[in-house]
Amino acid sequence: MKKLINSADTVLEESLDGLAAAHADILLLGAERKFVRRRTLKPGKVALISGGGSGHEPLHAGFVGVGMLDAACPGQVFTSPTPDQMVEAAESVDTGAGVLFIVKNYEGDVMNFTMAAEMAGREVASVVTNDDVAVEKSTYTTGRRGVAGTLIVEKMVGAAAEKGMPLAALKVLGDDVNRRTRSMGVALLPCTVPAAGRPNFTLADNEMEMGVGIHGEPGRRRVPLASADAIAAEMLNAILGDLTPGRGSEVLLLVNGFGATPLIELYLMVNSAKRILEGAGITATRFLTGSHVTSLDMAGASITVSVLDNQAKELWDAPVHTAALRWGV
């Protein structure tokens, strides 16, 4: 294993210290590094909190700031954060308008965020993301996994919260954005968890895992390596078959890297996906490309499609200022 670490036991703590130092104008660390929070809170605004296992950076801590999350709770690598982390985060960032949890659909995350909502002693609502069309049940889930579409929910709901939308309406909006959003991924090479020191699955040189999860969970099937066009076509056929957008629809296209995929390949996938969408009578009018919801050093990518209406376009275009996303500020 070759990694830029000092000790497998201190990877998360040292990384969080570096994040807080590099972006001190935007965020700060909570006590005992239990959460990352927005440095300057907006009074009267609903507080948005998300979190999950580390190893998916910049999700979620990289999306704390103006126009997105107010706090993020990091667990150890691929391990859910604990309820006390969410409770302390809620105490720190709730300015009186209530708290919305945004939770990826993994059993540990859902269980711990549910417990935190019961323990918080304040008004809490939750949105659970489940955008992955690859499989209906996986290693960590009952039902579909929450993957890169979580970022789209956080961005749009974050923009609405920044504008002053109340808690109940934000919950409805988050559920609606989740329903409009679908994702699927492919792995070319596995990732290595620092504490394990070895790849968490194996692939032959001529194989890929179609429909892989962001923890390296198995996908639909292991298949021979194919061209970018063929990979994009299979993923989009699954996405569009499930999402069923009508001809003439406008969509947001997110091509997301898993940590070890160069941008030249991701933009090539954008080109492939855009042509396939156009062939289906669908126009991508908003784009995001890069490694935003990663799986440590896994090579591969996911495609996410989110159907847009006028409200969604306005919320996506709204200013955001976080460590990982910055525009319009």
C-alpha positions as CSV (number, residue, x, y, z in Angstrom):
1,M,0.0,0.0,0.0
2,K,1.4,3.4,-1.0
3,K,-0.5,6.3,0.5
4,L,0.4,9.8,1.8
5,I,-0.3,9.0,5.4
6,N,1.5,9.0,8.8
7,S,-0.6,6.3,10.4
8,A,-3.7,4.5,9.3
9,D,-5.1,5.3,12.8
10,T,-4.9,9.1,12.4
11,V,-5.8,9.6,8.7
12,L,-9.2,11.2,9.4
13,E,-8.1,13.5,12.2
14,E,-5.1,14.8,10.4
15,S,-7.1,15.3,7.2
16,L,-9.8,17.2,9.0
17,D,-7.2,19.5,10.6
18,G,-5.8,20.2,7.2
19,L,-9.3,20.9,5.7
20,A,-10.1,23.4,8.5
21,A,-6.7,25.2,8.1
22,A,-7.0,25.4,4.4
23,H,-10.6,26.8,4.5
24,A,-10.7,28.7,7.7
25,D,-12.6,31.5,6.1
26,I,-15.5,29.1,5.4
27,L,-15.6,26.4,8.1
28,L,-14.4,25.3,11.5
29,L,-14.2,22.0,13.4
30,G,-16.5,21.1,16.2
31,A,-15.2,19.7,19.5
32,E,-13.2,16.5,19.2
33,R,-13.6,16.8,15.4
34,K,-17.1,15.4,15.7
35,F,-18.4,17.6,12.9
36,V,-17.3,20.3,10.4
37,R,-19.5,23.4,10.5
38,R,-20.1,26.6,8.7
39,R,-18.1,29.4,10.3
40,T,-20.7,32.1,10.0
41,L,-24.3,31.0,10.5
42,K,-27.3,32.7,9.0
43,P,-29.9,33.5,11.8
44,G,-33.4,32.2,11.0
45,K,-32.2,29.8,8.4
46,V,-33.0,26.1,8.5
47,A,-29.8,24.2,9.3
48,L,-28.8,21.5,6.9
49,I,-26.7,18.6,8.2
50,S,-25.4,15.6,6.4
51,G,-22.6,13.1,6.9
52,G,-21.4,9.6,6.5
53,G,-18.3,7.5,6.4
54,S,-15.1,9.3,5.2
55,G,-13.3,8.3,2.1
56,H,-15.9,10.0,-0.2
57,E,-14.3,13.5,-0.1
58,P,-15.2,16.2,-0.9
59,L,-18.6,14.7,0.1
60,H,-19.7,15.9,2.7
61,A,-17.4,18.2,4.6
62,G,-16.3,19.9,1.3
63,F,-19.8,21.0,0.8
64,V,-20.2,22.9,4.1
65,G,-20.6,26.7,3.5
66,V,-22.8,29.3,2.0
67,G,-25.5,27.8,-0.2
68,M,-25.1,24.2,0.9
69,L,-24.6,22.4,4.2
70,D,-24.3,24.0,7.7
71,A,-22.5,21.0,9.1
72,A,-21.2,17.6,8.1
73,C,-20.5,14.6,10.4
74,P,-17.6,12.4,9.3
75,G,-17.3,8.8,10.4
76,Q,-14.2,6.8,10.0
77,V,-13.4,5.5,6.5
78,F,-16.6,3.8,5.1
79,T,-18.1,3.8,8.6
80,S,-21.2,5.7,9.6
81,P,-20.9,8.6,12.1
82,T,-22.5,8.2,15.5
83,P,-25.7,9.8,16.7
84,D,-23.9,12.0,19.2
85,Q,-22.0,13.6,16.3
86,M,-25.3,14.7,14.7
87,V,-26.8,15.8,17.9
88,E,-23.8,18.0,18.7
89,A,-23.8,19.4,15.2
90,A,-27.5,20.2,15.4
91,E,-26.9,22.1,18.7
92,S,-24.1,24.0,17.1
93,V,-25.8,25.2,13.9
94,D,-29.5,25.4,14.7
95,T,-30.4,29.1,14.9
96,G,-34.1,28.4,15.7
97,A,-35.7,27.4,12.3
98,G,-35.1,23.7,12.7
99,V,-32.8,21.1,11.2
100,L,-32.9,19.1,8.0
101,F,-30.8,15.9,7.9
102,I,-29.8,14.7,4.4
103,V,-28.9,11.0,4.6
104,K,-27.6,8.6,2.1
105,N,-29.5,5.3,2.1
106,Y,-27.2,3.0,4.0
107,E,-28.4,1.1,6.9
108,G,-25.9,2.5,9.4
109,D,-26.4,6.1,8.3
110,V,-30.2,5.8,8.3
111,M,-30.2,4.2,11.8
112,N,-27.8,6.6,13.3
113,F,-29.4,9.7,11.9
114,T,-32.9,8.5,12.9
115,M,-31.6,8.0,16.5
116,A,-30.1,11.5,16.4
117,A,-33.4,13.0,15.3
118,E,-35.1,11.4,18.3
119,M,-32.3,12.5,20.7
120,A,-31.9,16.1,19.4
121,G,-34.6,17.8,21.4
122,R,-35.5,20.1,18.5
123,E,-37.5,20.1,15.3
124,V,-35.8,17.8,12.8
125,A,-36.8,16.5,9.4
126,S,-34.9,14.1,7.1
127,V,-34.4,13.5,3.4
128,V,-33.0,10.1,2.5
129,T,-31.3,9.8,-0.9
130,N,-31.5,6.6,-3.0
131,D,-30.5,7.6,-6.5
132,D,-28.5,4.5,-7.5
133,V,-30.3,2.4,-10.1
134,A,-27.7,-0.3,-10.3
135,V,-29.2,-2.7,-7.7
136,E,-32.2,-2.8,-5.4
137,K,-30.3,-4.1,-2.4
138,S,-26.6,-4.2,-1.6
139,T,-24.1,-5.0,1.1
140,Y,-24.9,-1.9,3.2
141,T,-28.5,-1.2,2.2
142,T,-32.1,-2.1,2.2
143,G,-33.4,-0.5,-1.0
144,R,-31.3,1.6,-3.3
145,R,-28.0,3.2,-2.4
146,G,-27.6,6.9,-2.0
147,V,-24.6,8.0,-4.2
148,A,-23.6,11.1,-6.2
149,G,-27.2,12.4,-6.5
150,T,-26.8,13.3,-2.8
151,L,-24.7,16.2,-3.9
152,I,-27.5,17.5,-6.2
153,V,-30.0,17.3,-3.3
154,E,-27.6,19.2,-1.0
155,K,-27.0,21.9,-3.6
156,M,-30.6,22.6,-4.5
157,V,-32.0,22.2,-0.9
158,G,-29.0,24.3,0.3
159,A,-29.9,27.1,-2.1
160,A,-33.5,27.1,-1.0
161,A,-32.6,27.1,2.6
162,E,-30.3,30.1,2.0
163,K,-33.3,31.9,0.5
164,G,-35.3,31.3,3.6
165,M,-37.5,28.3,2.7
166,P,-39.0,26.8,5.9
167,L,-38.3,23.2,7.1
168,A,-41.4,21.5,5.9
169,A,-41.1,22.9,2.4
170,L,-37.4,22.0,2.3
171,K,-38.2,18.4,3.2
172,V,-40.7,18.3,0.3
173,L,-38.2,19.8,-2.1
174,G,-35.4,17.4,-1.1
175,D,-37.7,14.4,-1.6
176,D,-38.7,15.8,-5.0
177,V,-35.1,16.4,-6.2
178,N,-34.2,12.9,-5.1
179,R,-37.1,11.5,-7.1
180,R,-35.9,13.4,-10.2
181,T,-32.4,12.1,-9.9
182,R,-30.7,8.8,-10.8
183,S,-27.1,7.5,-10.9
184,M,-25.0,4.5,-11.9
185,G,-21.3,3.8,-11.6
186,V,-18.6,1.6,-13.0
187,A,-15.2,0.6,-11.4
188,L,-12.1,-0.1,-13.4
189,L,-9.8,-0.6,-10.4
190,P,-10.6,-1.2,-6.7
191,C,-9.9,1.1,-3.8
192,T,-7.7,0.5,-0.8
193,V,-8.9,1.3,2.7
194,P,-5.9,2.5,4.8
195,A,-6.7,0.4,7.8
196,A,-7.0,-2.8,5.7
197,G,-3.9,-2.1,3.6
198,R,-5.1,-4.0,0.6
199,P,-7.7,-3.6,-2.2
200,N,-11.2,-4.2,-1.1
201,F,-12.0,-6.3,-4.2
202,T,-10.2,-7.6,-7.2
203,L,-10.6,-7.0,-10.9
204,A,-8.6,-8.6,-13.7
205,D,-6.9,-6.3,-16.2
206,N,-9.7,-6.9,-18.7
207,E,-12.6,-6.6,-16.3
208,M,-14.8,-3.8,-14.9
209,E,-17.6,-3.8,-12.2
210,M,-20.7,-2.4,-13.8
211,G,-23.0,-0.7,-11.2
212,V,-20.4,-0.7,-8.4
213,G,-21.2,1.1,-5.1
214,I,-19.2,3.9,-3.6
215,H,-17.8,1.5,-1.0
216,G,-16.7,-1.0,-3.6
217,E,-19.9,-3.0,-3.1
218,P,-20.7,-5.4,-6.0
219,G,-22.8,-4.0,-8.9
220,R,-25.0,-5.6,-11.5
221,R,-22.2,-7.8,-12.9
222,R,-18.5,-8.1,-13.7
223,V,-18.0,-7.7,-17.4
224,P,-15.2,-7.3,-19.9
225,L,-13.7,-3.8,-20.2
226,A,-15.5,-1.8,-22.9
227,S,-15.2,1.5,-24.7
228,A,-16.3,4.7,-23.0
229,D,-19.3,5.0,-25.4
230,A,-20.4,1.5,-24.5
231,I,-20.0,2.1,-20.8
232,A,-22.0,5.4,-21.0
233,A,-24.7,3.8,-23.0
234,E,-25.2,1.0,-20.5
235,M,-25.4,3.3,-17.6
236,L,-27.7,5.8,-19.3
237,N,-30.0,3.1,-20.6
238,A,-30.4,2.0,-16.9
239,I,-30.8,5.6,-15.7
240,L,-33.3,6.7,-18.4
241,G,-35.2,3.5,-18.2
242,D,-35.8,4.1,-14.5
243,L,-36.2,7.9,-14.6
244,T,-38.3,8.0,-17.8
245,P,-37.8,11.7,-18.7
246,G,-39.9,12.7,-21.7
247,R,-38.5,13.8,-25.0
248,G,-37.7,17.5,-24.8
249,S,-36.7,17.3,-21.1
250,E,-33.8,19.4,-19.7
251,V,-31.5,17.7,-17.3
252,L,-28.4,18.2,-15.2
253,L,-25.6,15.9,-16.1
254,L,-23.1,15.0,-13.4
255,V,-20.1,12.9,-14.4
256,N,-18.3,12.0,-11.2
257,G,-14.9,10.5,-10.7
258,F,-14.3,7.9,-8.0
259,G,-10.9,9.3,-6.9
260,A,-8.3,8.0,-9.4
261,T,-9.9,8.9,-12.7
262,P,-8.2,11.8,-14.6
263,L,-10.3,14.7,-15.9
264,I,-9.4,13.9,-19.5
265,E,-11.4,10.7,-19.1
266,L,-14.3,12.3,-17.2
267,Y,-14.8,14.9,-19.9
268,L,-14.6,12.2,-22.5
269,M,-17.5,10.5,-20.6
270,V,-19.3,13.8,-20.6
271,N,-19.1,13.9,-24.4
272,S,-20.3,10.3,-24.7
273,A,-23.2,10.9,-22.3
274,K,-24.3,14.2,-23.9
275,R,-24.5,12.5,-27.3
276,I,-26.5,9.6,-25.9
277,L,-28.9,12.0,-24.2
278,E,-29.4,14.0,-27.3
279,G,-30.2,10.8,-29.2
280,A,-33.0,10.3,-26.7
281,G,-34.3,13.8,-27.3
282,I,-33.0,15.0,-23.9
283,T,-30.9,18.1,-23.5
284,A,-28.3,18.6,-20.8
285,T,-28.4,22.3,-19.9
286,R,-26.4,22.1,-16.7
287,F,-23.2,20.2,-16.1
288,L,-20.9,19.3,-13.2
289,T,-17.7,17.2,-13.9
290,G,-15.0,16.1,-11.4
291,S,-14.3,13.9,-8.5
292,H,-17.0,15.0,-6.0
293,V,-18.3,11.7,-4.5
294,T,-15.3,9.5,-4.4
295,S,-14.3,6.1,-3.1
296,L,-10.8,6.8,-1.9
297,D,-8.5,5.8,-4.8
298,M,-10.9,3.8,-6.9
299,A,-10.6,4.2,-10.7
300,G,-14.0,4.6,-12.4
301,A,-16.9,7.0,-12.7
302,S,-20.6,7.5,-12.2
303,I,-23.1,9.3,-14.3
304,T,-26.0,11.1,-12.6
305,V,-29.0,12.6,-14.4
306,S,-31.4,15.0,-12.7
307,V,-34.5,16.3,-14.5
308,L,-34.8,20.1,-14.3
309,D,-37.7,22.5,-14.1
310,N,-37.4,26.2,-13.7
311,Q,-37.2,26.0,-9.9
312,A,-34.4,23.4,-10.1
313,K,-32.4,25.5,-12.6
314,E,-32.7,28.6,-10.4
315,L,-31.6,26.6,-7.3
316,W,-28.7,24.9,-9.1
317,D,-27.5,28.3,-10.5
318,A,-27.7,30.0,-7.1
319,P,-24.4,31.2,-5.5
320,V,-22.4,28.6,-3.5
321,H,-19.2,29.1,-1.5
322,T,-17.8,25.9,-0.1
323,A,-14.3,24.2,-0.1
324,A,-15.3,22.1,-3.1
325,L,-17.9,24.1,-5.0
326,R,-17.7,27.9,-5.6
327,W,-19.6,29.9,-8.1
328,G,-21.6,33.1,-8.2
329,V,-20.0,34.5,-5.0
